[in-house]
Amino acid sequence: MGAEGVGRVVEAGSRADPALVGRRVIMLPSFRFGTWATRTVAPAGNVVPVPEDAEALQLAMLAVNPAGMGAPWSL
């Protein structure tokens, strides 16, 4: 369950950019990766790096609630 989410990349597969490891990201909504979990696995193409200082709650809703795009930072 779950579509949108925010988290930190802890591992990258062999075809993903290793620079993603440790980065804070949002997941593009799909209902395929179970974001109502402590950890999940998603393709690198389904994550977008975001600023470290942005509020987690706003980031988690960003992909499904674009009104948050008025935030003081940009993707």
N, C-alpha and C positions, 0 to 999 in steps of 0.2 A: 504494500500500500504506500501511497504517497507519490507525489509528482515532483514537487520542487524541493530544493534543499541547498544548504550551504555547509561547507566543511573544508577539511584540509586533506590534500592528497598525501597518502602515506606510502604508496607504491605506484610505480608506473610499469606497464607492460613493455615488452620488447619493441613494439612499434610506436610507443608513445614518447613524447619529448621528456627526457629525464629531468629537465628543468621544472617540470610540474610538481615534483616531489617537494613537499613542504609548503607549497602555495595554497592560499585560501582560494576557494572556487565556489561558484554556484553551479548547480546542475540544471540543464535545460529540462523542462517538464516533459515526461513521457509515460509515467506510470509503469515503466518497465524495470526500474532499478531499486525499488523499495526504499524510499527515502525516510520512512518511519522506522529507521533502524540506527543503531550506533555506527555501523559500517556498511558500506555497499560497494559494488563494483560497477563502473560505468565506462564506456568508451571515452577516450580523450576528446573526441569531437563533441561530446555532450557536456563538457565542463568549460567554464569561462573564468579565468583568473580575475579576482576582484581585490580592491584595496584592503589592507590589513585593519585599518581603523574604522571601516564602515560597520554600522550596527548589524549584527547577525540577523535579527528579526526582519529588518528591511531587506537584507540580501536574500533571505529565504523566500520572500514573496516577490522579488523583482521580476522573475521570468514570467509569472502569471498575472502580475499586477503592474503593468508598465507605468502607472502613475508615479511610481517610485523613481522614475528616471529624472525627476526634478531634484534628486539628491545632489549635494555639493561636490560630488566627485563624478568622474566618467569612467565607463568601462573601456 
